[in-house]
Amino acid sequence: MSYAYNEQESFWIFKNLNVFYWIFENLHVFYWIFKNLNVFYGIFENLNVFYWIFEKISFSVLKQLIDNLSLDLALSDLVLPYHRL
């Protein structure tokens, strides 16, 4: 009877070792998931950099348009009095 008990106990140990193996195998999967989450974070971080670049470009283009518009308005103030003559 004690031999059968030891056999069942050893079977239980190997069953738990199998569970631990499954856990470590899934830890590898979780590591892969977190690694890919890190890749996605890098993509979003780079999208943030692209947003910053486009924001700077749009700001400089807008500033240039305002400067050109104000220059046109200043020239029209100079030209219009002579044009009315």
Backbone torsions as a table, in degrees:
resi	resn	phi	psi	omega
1	MET	NA	-40.6	-179.9
2	SER	-67.7	-30.6	177.0
3	TYR	-64.6	-41.5	177.9
4	ALA	-65.8	-37.1	178.7
5	TYR	-64.8	-43.1	178.2
6	ASN	-65.5	-35.7	178.1
7	GLU	-65.1	-43.3	177.7
8	GLN	-65.6	-38.9	179.3
9	GLU	-65.4	-42.9	177.8
10	SER	-66.2	-36.0	175.8
11	PHE	-62.4	-39.6	178.6
12	TRP	-64.0	-39.8	178.3
13	ILE	-63.7	-44.8	179.5
14	PHE	-67.2	-33.9	176.6
15	LYS	-63.0	-42.5	178.6
16	ASN	-69.8	-33.9	174.2
17	LEU	-62.9	-37.1	176.5
18	ASN	-64.4	-38.6	177.0
19	VAL	-64.9	-42.5	178.0
20	PHE	-63.7	-38.9	176.7
21	TYR	-61.8	-41.6	178.9
22	TRP	-64.3	-39.2	178.8
23	ILE	-64.2	-45.2	179.9
24	PHE	-66.5	-34.5	176.4
25	GLU	-64.0	-40.9	178.4
26	ASN	-73.7	-27.3	173.2
27	LEU	-61.9	-36.0	175.2
28	HIS	-62.9	-39.6	177.1
29	VAL	-65.0	-43.3	178.4
30	PHE	-64.1	-37.8	176.0
31	TYR	-61.5	-41.6	178.8
32	TRP	-64.1	-40.4	179.1
33	ILE	-63.9	-46.4	-179.7
34	PHE	-67.1	-32.9	176.2
35	LYS	-64.0	-41.9	178.1
36	ASN	-70.6	-32.5	174.0
37	LEU	-63.6	-35.8	176.0
38	ASN	-64.9	-38.1	176.5
39	VAL	-64.3	-43.6	178.3
40	PHE	-63.7	-37.6	176.3
41	TYR	-62.4	-40.0	176.5
42	GLY	-63.2	-38.8	178.4
43	ILE	-64.7	-46.4	-179.8
44	PHE	-66.2	-34.7	176.8
45	GLU	-64.5	-41.1	177.7
46	ASN	-68.8	-34.4	174.4
47	LEU	-63.1	-35.5	176.6
48	ASN	-64.6	-38.9	176.6
49	VAL	-64.5	-43.5	177.9
50	PHE	-63.0	-38.9	176.8
51	TYR	-61.3	-41.8	179.0
52	TRP	-63.3	-41.8	179.3
53	ILE	-63.6	-46.8	180.0
54	PHE	-65.3	-34.4	176.9
55	GLU	-64.0	-43.3	178.7
56	LYS	-65.5	-41.7	179.9
57	ILE	-64.4	-46.2	-178.8
58	SER	-65.2	-36.1	178.0
59	PHE	-65.5	-42.8	-179.5
60	SER	-68.4	-37.7	177.7
61	VAL	-66.0	-42.4	178.5
62	LEU	-63.5	-41.7	178.1
63	LYS	-63.3	-40.1	178.9
64	GLN	-65.8	-40.1	177.5
65	LEU	-63.9	-41.7	178.7
66	ILE	-65.1	-41.2	178.0
67	ASP	-62.9	-43.1	178.8
68	ASN	-65.7	-39.4	179.1
69	LEU	-65.8	-43.5	179.3
70	SER	-67.2	-34.0	176.0
71	LEU	-66.0	-41.7	177.2
72	ASP	-63.5	-41.1	178.3
73	LEU	-65.7	-38.9	178.3
74	ALA	-65.8	-41.1	177.6
75	LEU	-66.7	-37.5	179.1
76	SER	-67.1	-32.9	175.2
77	ASP	-65.4	-33.8	178.1
78	LEU	-76.4	-36.2	-173.1
79	VAL	-83.8	-37.3	-173.8
80	LEU	-59.5	-42.0	178.5
81	PRO	-60.3	-37.9	178.3
82	TYR	-72.8	-30.1	-179.6
83	HIS	-71.0	-30.0	-179.7
84	ARG	-73.2	-21.4	-179.6
85	LEU	-71.4	NA	NA
